[in-house]
Amino acid sequence: MAKGEYLGEFEQIVLLALMRLSDDAYGMRVRREIEDRTGRVVTIGAVYATLDRLEDKGLVESALGEPTAERGGRAKRTFLVTAEGVSALKQSHEAVERMADGVSFA
């Protein structure tokens, strides 16, 4: 990968959350998944900004569901990681593993 093509930490976390949530990946669920698994407090604005950026890069796709009464007539926007997103996540993860190889964390 060239300079600037590796994913940032939060981008990786968001992509992993999307993959874990599968068909039920929408903003608030992504936020909760990240908070539950990392203990990190995350704003919904940070999640949506990252999802939009990842979509602009072609790493995720979004779709609007049907409006529901329980959501006040609003539609739910769900997200899915593309094949390019999986590849980028794998490459970033492998780069971190190569950097950590042989490093003692003691």
Beta strands, then each sheet from edge to edge (+ up, - down):
strand 1: 60-64
strand 2: 77-81
sheet 1: 1+ 2-
end
